[in-house]
Structures are given as structure tokens and as C-alpha cells.
């Protein structure tokens, strides 16, 4: 029997919930409709065993509630694309009014499901993603990328062109949205396929020296994740970055001492990208040493961002 927190049962309970709503008219039944939606969301959260909430919290629950609501509305109520956008944006406003972070997450997942169902509307609504990517609450900024992820599944070429444009934005939140949206997720398998993700690496390369550590950290995390699936390709890329930047490799390169500002930013990103291979895959230590120097492999402590004293 499936766990009470399984996606299957969440969707079954949500479909039952949807069937009991008599009036889905947003304008005429706004207060009651969104009150019931939020109550269902809160109830689903409450019944998840507390020990499972780290992996199956509000974001996880919102994903499957949103998926079933949209499926129900399309198949049973036959709503328009405009209705689904209104449902998402109105729920977001209601969540803001009552400071309900779970409702905000659900609104963003409803929006992502809209893109899944109507990818041809992406150009008309991408400004909403940009608005949410600038939200003051960091959790909402993170979930804003779900709309991009949905678009990557349906219209990858158009979405990558859009993300490439965003790398030139003056807004660090939008540049970070690019990198976070391209993290190698399991549900978009080509993102982690070395024979299919050249464009991803081109886009990340545009952000390799970003002036914002907020952005560079995301780039480094993305490349760290990719290094688990394609270590050779990521190492080749890091070597190329070092070579094209005319950085002389020496034992203490990881300290960033005597480097120009943009070279420091580049080395910082590479250090962040290499940390999984450094800690988990000694097979590649010789190659990393040729990229970042011997002391990175022997002594460098990423969390403290300095050279630890050798024992």
C-alpha cells in the first residue's frame, strides 16, 4: 500500500477535493474558493508524518496538488488558459495577503502546470516569472524557476534562448534564476546528458565571472552537480576557463592571492564547482591540481574559504 505521503495518494485526495467544489468561478466565489484550496493544502501538509517533511514538505505537496487541480479543471470543467493564469496569480495575491508561504508555493506550481499545458503562451507570461524571481522571500525566488523548468521540458530551444538573454540582465536575481533553472534535475534528463547539454555549459560560462557571489555560488553548485555525471567534460571546461583567462597555475592559486578581481571571481567559481570531485573522487585529483594548484587538493577548506594549516 502506498505511503500516505505518496504523490499518488496526494493526487487522489486532491481530485476528490476538486470534485466537491461546487463553484470554480474565481470572481463570484473568490473568498470561498481560495479558502477551501488553502485548507486542503494545509490539511495535506498536516497528514504528512513529521519525520518525512524534510523531503516531502510544502514544495513537494504543492507540486502534486497543482498537477491534479489543473488536470481536473481541464478535463472536467474545461477551463481556458486565461482561467489558469488567473487562478495562479490570484492565489499568489491571497497568499501574500495572509502571509501564507504554502499558498505562494502552490500558486507557483499552478503556474508551472499552466506552462506544461500551454507552452505556446510562454512569451506572454514570462514577465511573471521575472517578477517572482525578484521576490523578497528567498523560498519564492527558488520556486520561481519551476516555470522555467516546465518550459525546458516543452520548448527547450526557446527557453534556452530566453535564459541566454537573461545572463545579460543587470539584475542578479534574474541571472541567478538562469543558473538555478538549469540545475541537472532528474525530471529533465538531457540537462545531465554530456552529449546534449553543450548549450547549458555555454550559458553557465557567461556567468562564470559574475560580480555577484549569489550568482557565482549557483553556477558553482550547478557545475558541481554536473561533475557527478560528466566529470571529464566539466574538468575540460574548467581547464578551458583557466587557459582563456591566462591564469598561471601554481600551488597556492586557490588562495586567489595577487589575482585581479575578475580572475578571483573565476577561480572562486571553479573552486566551488570542483569541491565534489575534490572530496569524493580522488581519481581526478591530478587533473584538479593542474587547474587549481596542489594546495587546493591538500589543504583548502571551502567552508572557511582559506588554506587550512597542514597537520
N, C-alpha and C positions, 0 to 999 in steps of 0.2 A: 504493500500500500504506500502511495506517495506521502512524503512528509507534508505536514500542514503548511510548510513554507515553500513548497514546490511551486514552480511557475504554473504548472498545470492546474493546481487547485486554486491558486490566486486568480487565474483567468476564469475558472468555473464559477467561483464565488462572485466575481465581478460581473459575469454575464447574467447570473441570477439577479444581482443588484440592479443591473440595467433594465431588465425585464419588468421590474417593479416600479420604475419611474414612469408615471402617467403622462407627464408633460415635459418634453425636452426643449420647449420654446425658451430661449435664453432671455428674450426681452420681457415676456409675460410671466415667466416663472423663475426669474433670476435668483431671488433670495432662497427659495426652497430648493431649487436645483443644485446650486453650489453648496448649500448647507448639507444636503444629502451626499454629494460627491466627497466632500471633505470628511464627513462622518465615516463613510465607507473606507476611505484612505486611512483614517486614524484607527479604525477597528482592525484593519488588516495588519497594521503595524503592531497593535497590541497583542494579537494572537501569535505573532512570531516568537518562538522561545527566545528569551533574553540572551542565551549563550550563542544564538545564531545571528544576532542583529549586527555584528561587525561585518559579516559578509552578506547579510540579507536585510539591510536597513531600508530607510525611506527611498533611496535611489532605486534599489532592486525592486521593491514593491511597486513604485511608481511606473517603472518600465512596463510591467506586465498588466497593471491596471489600465494604463493608457492604451496599450495594444488591444486589449479586449473591448474597451469603450469605443475606440474608433472602428473596430471590426463590426461591433453591434450596430453602431449608428449608420454605417454604410449599408449593411445587409438588411437591417430590419426597419430603420427609419428613413433610409435613402437620403441622407443629408448631403448638402453641397459642400464643395471645398471651402467656400466662404464661411459656412457654418462652423467647420472645424477650426478655422483660424480664429473666429470669434470666440469659440469655446475655450481655446487655449489662452488667448490674450485676456479674456475676461476673468478666467480662473486665476491668472497671474495677478491681476489687479486686486482680486478678492484676497489672495494670499498675502499681498502687500498690506492691505488694509488691516488684516487681523494678525499680521506678523507670523504667518504660518509657513515655515520653511518647507514642510512636506507638500503643501499645496503648490508652492512655487516649483518644486521639482516635478510634480505631476503635470503642471502646465507646460513645462519644457519638454517632457516626454510625449505629451499630446501633440505638441508642435512637431517633434521628430517623426511621429507616426503620420502626421499630415504630409510631411515631405516624402515619406515612404510611399504613400498612396498617390500623391500628386507632385512628382518630381519636376514636372513641366512648369510648376508655379514657383520654382526656387528663386528666380531673379526678382520676383515680385515681393518676396518676404525675407530675403537675406538681411535686409536692414534690421529686422527684429533680432536676428542672431547677434548682430553687432551691438545692438542696444544691451542685450543680456550679457554679452561678453564684457561689458563695462560696468556691470552691476557692482554695488559696493560690497555685497556679501560674496566672499570667495567661492563658497559652495555653488552659488548660482553661476558664477563665471565658469566654473568647471563643467557644469551640466549644460551650459550654452553650446558646447561642442557636440552634443548629441544630434543636433540638427545637421551639422556638417557631416557627421558620421553616416547619418541616414542618406544624405546626398551622395556621399562617396560610394555607397552601395548601388545607387540607381543611376547616377550621372557622373561617373568618376572624372571624365575629361573636363567637363565644365567646372566641376568643383575644384579640381587642381588648378585650373586657370584662375579661378577666384581667389584661392589661397595664395597663389603666387603673387597676385596683385596686393594682397594684404601684407605681405612681407615688407612692402614699401611704406606702410602706414606710419604716421608719426605717433600713433597710439600703441603703447607697449602691451596693453591688454589684447588688442587685435593681433599683434604679432605673436603673442603667446598662444592665442586661440589657434593659430596656424599649426604650431608645433604640437600642441596638445591634441588637436583633432587628428593628427597623423600618427599618433602612437600605434604601435603594431598590435591591434586588438584581434582577438581570436575570431570575431564575427565578420571581419573583413580580411580574409586570409591573404590577399595579394599584397597587403601592406608589409607583410613579413616575408614575402617571396623574393629572393635575390634576383630572380630573372624578370621581375615585373615592377620593381619599386625604384627604378632609376630616378623617376621624376620626384619621388619623395625625398631622395638624397639631394637632388638639385635644390629643392625648396629649403631644406634644412641648412644647406650650405650658404644660402642667402642670409641666414640668421646666425651664422657661426661666431661672428664678432659683435653681436648685438650689444649696444651700450647698456642695456638693462639686464641685470643679473636675473631678474624674474623671468625674462625670455630665455637667456642662455641656460638657466637651470632646466627649463623644459626641453630645450634642444638636447642637452646632455643626457637627460633622462630618456628621451626618445631613442637616441643612439645607443645608450646602454642597453635598452630593451632589445634593439635590433641586433646588438652584438651577441645575444644569446642564440639567435637563429642564423646569422651570417657573419661570423667573426672575421673571416678573411676579407670580405667586402668592406666591412666597417674599418678594419685596420688599413686597407688600401686607401680608403677615403681620408683617414687621419694623416697618413703619410703624405698624401697629395696636398692637404691643407698646410702642413708644415713646410713642404717644399715650395709651394707657390707663395708663401709668406716670407720666404728667405730667412727662416729661423734656424740658427745654428744649434744643433742638438748637443747638449753637454750634460754632465752628471746632475747638475742642480737646476736644470731647466724648469722643473715643476715648481720651484720657489717663485718663478716669474721675476726674479731679480734682474734689473737693468733692461727690462723689455719695455718697448713703447706701449702706450695704452691699448691700441688695437691688437697688438701681439699678446699682451697679457690676457685680454678678453678671449682671444682664440685659444691660448694654452689652457685657460680656465675651463672652457667648454670641452676641450679634448680630455682633460683630467676627469671631468665629470662623466664623460662618455666611456672612459676606459675602466672605471672602477670595478665593474662586474668581472671583466676579464682578469683584472689585476688580482682580485680576491678569490675568484672561483676557477680560473683556468690557467694554471701555470704553464701549460703548453705554449701560450702566446707571450710569455714574459720577455723573451728575447726580442720579439718584434716591438713590444710596447717600450722596451728600453731604448730602442732605436728611434722612437717617436718622442718620448718624454724624458729620457735620461735614466741612468741607473738608480738615482735616489728615489725616483717615483716608485719603482718596484720594491726597493729595500725598506724605505723609511716613511714615505709620505702618507700622512693621515688625512684623508679627505674631510672628515668631520671637523677637525681642528684647523684645516687649511694651512698647515705648516709642516715643516720637517720634524718628525719625532726624533728624539735622540736615540741613536742605535744602542742597544744593550750589550 
